[in-house]
């Protein structure tokens, strides 16, 4: 079923827990820098598909992370974090 599809990419840890990379910090960093999703797509040419993947905390490649850091003049830790659940 489409509505039960899990968008987060979970990794089993050695300790039996689950962990993942989340991009929650990206949105606050974008707000601080006054850069909108619209600007990412139309000014900086970040694909709408990549934005969608980020919103779902799905896997993205290092090229996208690098591009976001360049656009926002920030470090990877300002846009993403590792969360152990």
C-alpha positions as CSV (number, residue, x, y, z in Angstrom):
1,X,0.0,0.0,0.0
2,X,1.3,3.4,-1.0
3,X,0.2,5.1,2.3
4,X,2.2,2.6,4.4
5,X,5.4,3.0,2.4
6,X,8.3,3.9,4.7
7,X,10.3,6.8,3.4
8,X,13.0,6.8,6.0
9,X,16.1,4.7,5.3
10,X,16.7,2.6,8.5
11,X,19.9,0.9,9.3
12,X,20.2,-1.8,11.9
13,X,22.8,-1.0,14.5
14,X,25.0,-3.5,16.3
15,X,23.2,-2.6,19.5
16,X,19.8,-3.7,18.1
17,X,18.5,-0.1,17.7
18,X,17.6,1.8,14.6
19,X,19.3,4.9,13.3
20,X,19.1,7.3,10.4
21,X,20.2,10.6,8.9
22,X,17.6,13.3,9.1
23,X,17.5,16.7,7.4
24,X,15.4,18.6,9.9
25,X,18.2,21.1,10.4
26,X,18.2,22.1,6.8
27,X,14.9,23.9,7.0
28,X,16.0,26.1,10.0
29,X,19.3,26.9,8.2
30,X,17.4,27.8,5.1
31,X,15.2,30.2,7.1
32,X,18.2,31.8,8.8
33,X,19.8,32.3,5.4
34,X,16.5,33.5,3.8
35,X,16.6,30.9,1.1
36,X,13.4,29.2,0.1
37,X,12.7,25.8,-1.5
38,X,11.5,27.8,-4.5
39,X,14.9,29.5,-4.7
40,X,16.8,26.2,-4.4
41,X,14.9,24.8,-7.3
42,X,14.6,27.9,-9.6
43,X,17.7,29.9,-8.8
44,X,20.2,27.3,-7.7
45,X,18.9,24.4,-9.9
46,X,18.5,21.9,-7.1
47,X,16.1,19.3,-8.6
48,X,12.6,19.1,-7.2
49,X,13.2,15.4,-6.8
50,X,16.2,15.9,-4.5
51,X,14.1,18.3,-2.4
52,X,11.4,15.7,-2.2
53,X,13.9,13.0,-1.1
54,X,15.3,15.4,1.6
55,X,11.8,16.1,2.9
56,X,11.2,12.3,3.3
57,X,14.7,11.9,4.9
58,X,15.5,9.5,2.1
59,X,19.1,8.9,0.8
60,X,20.8,11.7,-1.1
61,X,24.3,11.7,-2.5
62,X,27.2,13.7,-1.3
63,X,27.1,15.9,-4.4
64,X,23.7,17.2,-3.2
65,X,25.0,17.7,0.4
66,X,28.0,19.6,-1.0
67,X,25.8,21.8,-3.2
68,X,23.5,22.7,-0.3
69,X,26.5,23.6,1.9
70,X,27.9,25.8,-0.9
71,X,24.5,27.5,-1.4
72,X,23.9,28.0,2.3
73,X,27.5,28.7,3.2
74,X,27.4,26.1,6.0
75,X,28.7,22.8,7.2
76,X,27.0,19.4,6.7
77,X,26.1,19.4,10.5
78,X,24.0,22.5,9.8
79,X,21.7,20.7,7.5
80,X,21.6,17.1,8.7
81,X,22.2,14.9,11.7
82,X,22.5,11.3,12.7
83,X,19.7,10.2,14.9
84,X,19.7,6.9,16.8
85,X,16.2,5.6,17.6
